[in-house]
Amino acid sequence: MNEWTLRIMAIAEKRISRIPNPEKKRILMAIDELRYDPFAHDVISLSGRREHRLRVGGWRVLLLIDENDRSVTVLSVNARGDAYKK
């Protein structure tokens, strides 16, 4: 099966770099698995928005999934309470 293209926005990379190590490792592993099946695990579509969300413990990863292009873009990584604020 073909892998999906995975892109991580600079703001998401910066946020990930500031997360403590045990959680950072779990988040990076979960993001990496998206390249094989972006709809597996705990990924859901957000109502009223184009984004999807991946839950990793107390962290939320906001994604844009383009099925035509077979790409996943990581938009942001935030603590649960801050994840959906615009």
N, CA and C atoms as an extended XYZ file, in Angstrom:
258
Properties=species:S:1:pos:R:3:atomname:S:1:resname:S:1:resid:I:1 pbc="F F F"
N         0.844       -1.184        0.000 N   MET     1
C         0.000        0.000        0.000 CA  MET     1
C         0.886        1.244        0.000 C   MET     1
N         0.476        2.253       -0.762 N   ASN     2
C         1.256        3.482       -0.858 CA  ASN     2
C         1.125        4.323        0.392 C   ASN     2
N         2.234        4.945        0.737 N   GLU     3
C         2.221        5.848        1.888 CA  GLU     3
C         1.637        7.192        1.481 C   GLU     3
N         1.082        7.880        2.477 N   TRP     4
C         0.589        9.234        2.282 CA  TRP     4
C         1.748       10.198        2.524 C   TRP     4
N         1.698       11.360        1.894 N   THR     5
C         2.691       12.401        2.130 CA  THR     5
C         2.367       13.077        3.454 C   THR     5
N         3.372       13.254        4.274 N   LEU     6
C         3.192       13.855        5.592 CA  LEU     6
C         3.952       15.174        5.654 C   LEU     6
N         3.231       16.242        5.991 N   ARG     7
C         3.848       17.577        6.137 CA  ARG     7
C         3.568       18.074        7.547 C   ARG     7
N         4.571       18.703        8.134 N   ILE     8
C         4.392       19.280        9.466 CA  ILE     8
C         4.711       20.765        9.361 C   ILE     8
N         3.729       21.590        9.674 N   MET     9
C         3.921       23.038        9.622 CA  MET     9
C         4.969       23.472       10.653 C   MET     9
N         5.658       24.568       10.363 N   ALA    10
C         6.729       25.048       11.237 CA  ALA    10
C         6.221       25.334       12.653 C   ALA    10
N         5.041       25.895       12.775 N   ILE    11
C         4.496       26.211       14.096 CA  ILE    11
C         4.261       24.939       14.905 C   ILE    11
N         3.845       23.860       14.225 N   ALA    12
C         3.635       22.580       14.908 CA  ALA    12
C         4.975       21.982       15.334 C   ALA    12
N         5.995       22.079       14.473 N   GLU    13
C         7.333       21.586       14.826 CA  GLU    13
C         7.876       22.317       16.047 C   GLU    13
N         7.674       23.623       16.079 N   LYS    14
C         8.156       24.433       17.203 CA  LYS    14
C         7.467       24.009       18.496 C   LYS    14
N         6.158       23.790       18.430 N   ARG    15
C         5.402       23.371       19.611 CA  ARG    15
C         5.836       21.990       20.088 C   ARG    15
N         6.039       21.074       19.143 N   ILE    16
C         6.482       19.728       19.492 CA  ILE    16
C         7.831       19.775       20.187 C   ILE    16
N         8.715       20.643       19.737 N   SER    17
C        10.054       20.723       20.327 CA  SER    17
C        10.015       21.158       21.793 C   SER    17
N         8.941       21.807       22.206 N   ARG    18
C         8.826       22.296       23.590 CA  ARG    18
C         8.095       21.329       24.525 C   ARG    18
N         7.586       20.236       23.982 N   ILE    19
C         6.850       19.257       24.790 CA  ILE    19
C         7.846       18.338       25.491 C   ILE    19
N         7.607       18.009       26.765 N   PRO    20
C         8.517       17.111       27.486 CA  PRO    20
C         8.660       15.760       26.773 C   PRO    20
N         9.829       15.152       26.942 N   ASN    21
C        10.211       13.971       26.177 CA  ASN    21
C         9.244       12.796       26.144 C   ASN    21
N         8.731       12.268       27.221 N   PRO    22
C         7.864       11.084       27.061 CA  PRO    22
C         6.652       11.360       26.168 C   PRO    22
N         6.031       12.523       26.352 N   GLU    23
C         4.870       12.868       25.533 CA  GLU    23
C         5.290       13.170       24.100 C   GLU    23
N         6.415       13.840       23.939 N   LYS    24
C         6.903       14.177       22.601 CA  LYS    24
C         7.096       12.908       21.772 C   LYS    24
N         7.678       11.902       22.366 N   LYS    25
C         7.928       10.647       21.651 CA  LYS    25
C         6.612        9.993       21.212 C   LYS    25
N         5.619        9.972       22.107 N   ARG    26
C         4.311        9.401       21.758 CA  ARG    26
C         3.647       10.173       20.625 C   ARG    26
N         3.734       11.498       20.683 N   ILE    27
C         3.121       12.341       19.651 CA  ILE    27
C         3.802       12.107       18.308 C   ILE    27
N         5.130       12.084       18.286 N   LEU    28
C         5.855       11.877       17.034 CA  LEU    28
C         5.580       10.496       16.435 C   LEU    28
N         5.463        9.490       17.277 N   MET    29
C         5.141        8.147       16.784 CA  MET    29
C         3.731        8.122       16.177 C   MET    29
N         2.778        8.786       16.846 N   ALA    30
C         1.401        8.832       16.342 CA  ALA    30
C         1.331        9.588       15.017 C   ALA    30
N         2.070       10.689       14.915 N   ILE    31
C         2.093       11.460       13.668 CA  ILE    31
C         2.709       10.628       12.554 C   ILE    31
N         3.790        9.930       12.844 N   ASP    32
C         4.457        9.115       11.829 CA  ASP    32
C         3.534        8.014       11.303 C   ASP    32
N         2.694        7.454       12.153 N   GLU    33
C         1.769        6.399       11.726 CA  GLU    33
C         0.707        6.913       10.760 C   GLU    33
N         0.485        8.227       10.730 N   LEU    34
C        -0.507        8.804        9.825 CA  LEU    34
C        -0.147        8.572        8.365 C   LEU    34
N         1.136        8.409        8.069 N   ARG    35
C         1.549        8.226        6.678 CA  ARG    35
C         1.053        6.889        6.107 C   ARG    35
N         0.708        5.944        6.968 N   TYR    36
C         0.230        4.637        6.515 CA  TYR    36
C        -1.294        4.580        6.439 C   TYR    36
N        -1.976        5.215        7.395 N   ASP    37
C        -3.437        5.266        7.378 CA  ASP    37
C        -3.892        6.439        8.244 C   ASP    37
N        -4.176        7.580        7.625 N   PRO    38
C        -4.535        8.767        8.403 CA  PRO    38
C        -5.902        8.689        9.073 C   PRO    38
N        -6.678        7.665        8.788 N   PHE    39
C        -7.997        7.559        9.398 CA  PHE    39
C        -8.040        6.499       10.501 C   PHE    39
N        -6.908        5.894       10.777 N   ALA    40
C        -6.843        4.889       11.836 CA  ALA    40
C        -6.687        5.584       13.192 C   ALA    40
N        -6.689        4.802       14.215 N   HIS    41
C        -6.487        5.263       15.584 CA  HIS    41
C        -7.601        6.218       15.996 C   HIS    41
N        -7.243        7.310       16.610 N   ASP    42
C        -8.248        8.210       17.171 CA  ASP    42
C        -8.325        9.504       16.363 C   ASP    42
N        -8.522        9.391       15.063 N   VAL    43
C        -8.644       10.552       14.182 CA  VAL    43
C       -10.120       10.736       13.856 C   VAL    43
N       -10.630       11.931       14.140 N   ILE    44
C       -12.022       12.231       13.785 CA  ILE    44
C       -12.099       13.571       13.074 C   ILE    44
N       -13.137       13.734       12.300 N   SER    45
C       -13.405       14.991       11.618 CA  SER    45
C       -14.059       15.950       12.607 C   SER    45
N       -13.626       17.187       12.606 N   LEU    46
C       -14.217       18.187       13.495 CA  LEU    46
C       -15.458       18.780       12.839 C   LEU    46
N       -16.530       18.860       13.569 N   SER    47
C       -17.779       19.368       12.995 CA  SER    47
C       -17.666       20.859       12.712 C   SER    47
N       -18.121       21.243       11.538 N   GLY    48
C       -18.125       22.642       11.139 CA  GLY    48
C       -16.763       23.159       10.719 C   GLY    48
N       -15.778       22.261       10.596 N   ARG    49
C       -14.425       22.671       10.203 CA  ARG    49
C       -13.866       21.661        9.203 C   ARG    49
N       -12.837       22.065        8.481 N   ARG    50
C       -12.193       21.168        7.516 CA  ARG    50
C       -11.197       20.236        8.192 C   ARG    50
N       -10.762       20.587        9.392 N   GLU    51
C        -9.704       19.842       10.042 CA  GLU    51
C       -10.182       18.530       10.655 C   GLU    51
N        -9.217       17.689       10.908 N   HIS    52
C        -9.408       16.468       11.676 CA  HIS    52
C        -8.569       16.611       12.936 C   HIS    52
N        -8.847       15.760       13.907 N   ARG    53
C        -8.076       15.810       15.133 CA  ARG    53
C        -7.595       14.418       15.485 C   ARG    53
N        -6.347       14.378       15.913 N   LEU    54
C        -5.746       13.153       16.418 CA  LEU    54
C        -5.511       13.359       17.902 C   LEU    54
N        -6.028       12.449       18.712 N   ARG    55
C        -5.858       12.552       20.161 CA  ARG    55
C        -4.700       11.653       20.574 C   ARG    55
N        -3.760       12.266       21.306 N   VAL    56
C        -2.620       11.524       21.854 CA  VAL    56
C        -2.538       11.910       23.331 C   VAL    56
N        -3.149       11.107       24.187 N   GLY    57
C        -3.192       11.426       25.616 CA  GLY    57
C        -3.891       12.757       25.832 C   GLY    57
N        -3.235       13.675       26.524 N   GLY    58
C        -3.797       14.994       26.792 CA  GLY    58
C        -3.486       16.008       25.710 C   GLY    58
N        -2.959       15.555       24.589 N   TRP    59
C        -2.582       16.444       23.486 CA  TRP    59
C        -3.493       16.220       22.296 C   TRP    59
N        -3.683       17.283       21.512 N   ARG    60
C        -4.485       17.212       20.299 CA  ARG    60
C        -3.647       17.700       19.130 C   ARG    60
N        -3.652       16.921       18.066 N   VAL    61
C        -2.941       17.263       16.835 CA  VAL    61
C        -4.005       17.591       15.794 C   VAL    61
N        -3.997       18.821       15.301 N   LEU    62
C        -4.968       19.229       14.278 CA  LEU    62
C        -4.362       18.980       12.905 C   LEU    62
N        -5.154       18.346       12.037 N   LEU    63
C        -4.669       17.892       10.734 CA  LEU    63
C        -5.574       18.365        9.612 C   LEU    63
N        -4.983       18.507        8.434 N   LEU    64
C        -5.745       18.641        7.197 CA  LEU    64
C        -5.436       17.389        6.390 C   LEU    64
N        -6.456       16.658        6.018 N   ILE    65
C        -6.274       15.437        5.244 CA  ILE    65
C        -6.847       15.666        3.852 C   ILE    65
N        -5.994       15.543        2.835 N   ASP    66
C        -6.401       15.710        1.440 CA  ASP    66
C        -6.382       14.336        0.776 C   ASP    66
N        -7.558       13.757        0.601 N   GLU    67
C        -7.644       12.411        0.039 CA  GLU    67
C        -7.250       12.373       -1.440 C   GLU    67
N        -7.514       13.443       -2.184 N   ASN    68
C        -7.152       13.474       -3.603 CA  ASN    68
C        -5.638       13.489       -3.785 C   ASN    68
N        -4.964       14.258       -2.952 N   ASP    69
C        -3.508       14.406       -3.023 CA  ASP    69
C        -2.789       13.342       -2.184 C   ASP    69
N        -3.556       12.589       -1.376 N   ARG    70
C        -3.010       11.613       -0.438 CA  ARG    70
C        -1.950       12.255        0.456 C   ARG    70
N        -2.341       13.387        1.060 N   SER    71
C        -1.416       14.089        1.942 CA  SER    71
C        -2.080       14.414        3.269 C   SER    71
N        -1.248       14.470        4.297 N   VAL    72
C        -1.680       14.843        5.638 CA  VAL    72
C        -0.792       15.997        6.074 C   VAL    72
N        -1.412       17.093        6.490 N   THR    73
C        -0.667       18.253        6.971 CA  THR    73
C        -0.973       18.452        8.442 C   THR    73
N         0.073       18.445        9.265 N   VAL    74
C        -0.076       18.696       10.695 CA  VAL    74
C        -0.060       20.208       10.881 C   VAL    74
N        -1.189       20.759       11.323 N   LEU    75
C        -1.326       22.198       11.478 CA  LEU    75
C        -0.833       22.687       12.827 C   LEU    75
N        -1.196       21.971       13.893 N   SER    76
C        -0.808       22.409       15.229 CA  SER    76
C        -0.873       21.247       16.204 C   SER    76
N        -0.163       21.423       17.302 N   VAL    77
C        -0.174       20.463       18.403 CA  VAL    77
C        -0.380       21.287       19.666 C   VAL    77
N        -1.441       20.980       20.406 N   ASN    78
C        -1.764       21.749       21.599 CA  ASN    78
C        -2.266       20.850       22.711 C   ASN    78
N        -2.187       21.376       23.907 N   ALA    79
C        -2.801       20.688       25.049 CA  ALA    79
C        -4.305       20.650       24.813 C   ALA    79
N        -4.950       19.669       25.377 N   ARG    80
C        -6.386       19.445       25.140 CA  ARG    80
C        -7.225       20.700       25.305 C   ARG    80
N        -7.002       21.469       26.350 N   GLY    81
C        -7.832       22.640       26.640 CA  GLY    81
C        -7.650       23.791       25.662 C   GLY    81
N        -6.525       23.820       24.964 N   ASP    82
C        -6.227       24.925       24.036 CA  ASP    82
C        -6.374       24.541       22.581 C   ASP    82
N        -6.645       23.306       22.298 N   ALA    83
C        -6.560       22.792       20.931 CA  ALA    83
C        -7.548       23.409       19.968 C   ALA    83
N        -8.739       23.735       20.399 N   TYR    84
C        -9.787       24.140       19.468 CA  TYR    84
C       -10.054       25.632       19.451 C   TYR    84
N        -9.268       26.394       20.194 N   LYS    85
C        -9.443       27.847       20.224 CA  LYS    85
C        -8.839       28.443       18.962 C   LYS    85
N        -9.523       29.436       18.416 N   LYS    86
C        -9.015       30.096       17.220 CA  LYS    86
C        -8.556       31.478       17.555 C   LYS    86
